[in-house]
């Protein structure tokens, strides 16, 4: 028997729930990042965390885990840096809006990263086959 993580079906009710959670999470992150009044909202962060957990549980198959983790970790790192600030010199508020959008996307991806990193560690820590 292989130690590879179980593949998950892409569609069906679970796959549809994951796809909807991903779409809604991205839309919420982008829209709320663009609206200055929502940038410090704990409610938005809570919604993104819940949606990120759903995405982490239902959207990522065993073949997608490593590319997903690499891409999501890159987003989390970029989201914590805030490198779009200089754009405010060109168009007032543009850099802040882009920084907030990427930061919210990072908040959305962080729980999905944790869920899938735990899946990988769990699978690696399992006793292997004899022989």
Secondary structure as GFF3:
##gff-version 3
##sequence-region A 1 131
A	DSSP	alpha_helix	13	34	.	.	.	ID=ss1
A	DSSP	three_ten_helix	36	38	.	.	.	ID=ss2
A	DSSP	alpha_helix	42	58	.	.	.	ID=ss3
A	DSSP	three_ten_helix	62	64	.	.	.	ID=ss4
A	DSSP	alpha_helix	65	81	.	.	.	ID=ss5
A	DSSP	three_ten_helix	85	89	.	.	.	ID=ss6
A	DSSP	alpha_helix	94	125	.	.	.	ID=ss7
###
